[in-house]
Amino acid sequence: MKTPTDNLTLLLARYEGRQIDFKEEVSSTFYKLLSAFSNTAGGTIVLGVRDSDHAVTGIDLRNNAQKKLADSISSRLGIHPVIEIHEIDGKNVLIVTVEQSRTPVAYDGRYYTRVGDTTREMLPDELRGFFQESIEWDSVTGTFDLDEIDAASVRRFLALARAAGRLTAIDPDEPVEAVLRRLGLIRDGRMTNGAVVLFGTDPQRHFPNTVLRIGRFRRADIIIGDHEIRGNLFAQFEEAERIIKNYIGVRYDISEEAMRESFQRKEVWDYPLPAIREALLNALIHRDYFNNTVQTQVRIFDDHIRFHNPGRLPEGVTIEMILREHYSYLRNPRIADIFYRAGLVERYGSGIERILRAFRDAGAPAPTFSSTPLGFTIDMHTDALTDGALQEMGLGERQISAVHYLKEHGTITNSQYQDLAGVSATTALKELKALAELGILERRSPSKKKTHYVLAQGPVPDV
């Protein structure tokens, strides 16, 4: 088991970086560094250590110095870091750890940021964007009137929330104003942006760009259907789901197994409907409402759907992170809370997992996700590789099983194919090459030892 001294020794062995730095004494650079850590991803300062060679110089802790330092940080920066005392070679060292702040932290009227191992003052454009990301848009109050709220929408929400068992403390007959106040949508006697977009009769009167645009495209430059959905977010969600279902295909499974499960024919949509719902909710809940230049969009093509909203992932968060773990970043916490209470979303941070699970359950190719400065995008593709289509191509059971494996796992190697099919390396290579020649798989070779296959992105050629 590591002791505190062991942990300090590990810290001393590290180089300065984005989340760690060393200071010999308390000075203005120490406070600037705390501001920078707070405004980026958090970090740790080892105080009492020379930054040039990490030699321990120590900190004088007489006269209640630790408390005085904590009070100084609080008064100068308005934050409360964790301060730990460690002793090494008979000298005291302070480890000061600060978390990322939800609001901008200034020192002496200036805001600092961390770039690599460097602390620098924020540029004006950076500061403007940082304020937008740090302030919760749905909690901002405005000069709205109560008669702008659609009482029927509020009552429908209360019915949904009670049915979901997530809001039992509010009497459904309470006045609308009392309900909004209890939900945190009225602050200091003023209604919030969240109240208007969630329950307003005409939110676009105040926020013209809060529309949902759905287009049906034959090609990228040929649009055959265009819908601008207005109204509050609940109305947009319901209308968008209806329109999308009108544009995507559905077939009916009347197999013995399907009839045995439900005693009626089973609807099989081009895309899993639970995934469509989650993607819509993601776009409405997590969009960046500060962005007045880009609309939330759904583009429907013959073979894929693209959901895009101007709400890119926060700095430091990657697609890999949200695919690997339940990362929950609530850009609009009030909006997210209302949809959760209505039973339309599950626990925070699980939406992406639910989309992936819906595609796995349907045996369809996993969607792709991307985040750029323009926003967050989900691409869903139809499944051209059904068992029937694969059989018509002349594929055997082993190759069809490999396609199933790829749909679930995204990649397959020669050795994995051997284990799956129970064949030799030579046979595995031959059958994988045949799948690649048919245009079903693509061979990727970042190195000789890391050759693997993925599903091809383009259409499978006719055979």
Secondary structure, 3 states (H helix, E strand, C coil): CCCHHHHHHHHHCCCCECCEEEECCCCHHHHHHHHHHHHCCCEEEEECECCCCCCECCCCCCCCHHHHHHHHHHHHHCCCCEEEEEEECCEEEEEEEECCCCCCCEECCEEEEEECCEEEECCHHHHHHHHHHHCCHHHCECCCCHHHECHHHHHHHHHHHHHCCCCCCCCCCCCHHHHHHHCCCEECCEEEHHHHHHHECCHHHCCCCCCEEEEEEEECCEEEEEEEECCCHHHHHHHHHHHHHHHCCEEEECCHHHHHHHCCCEEEECCCHHHHHHHHHHHHHHCCCCCCCCCEEEEECCCEEEEEECCCCCCCCCHHHHHHCCCCCCCCHHHHHHHHHCCCCCCCCCHHHHHHHHHHHCCCCCCEEEEECCEEEEEEECCCCCHHHHHHCCCCHHHHHHHHHHHHHCCECHHHHHHHHCCCHHHHHHHHHHHHHCCCEEEECCCHHHCEEEECCCCCCCC
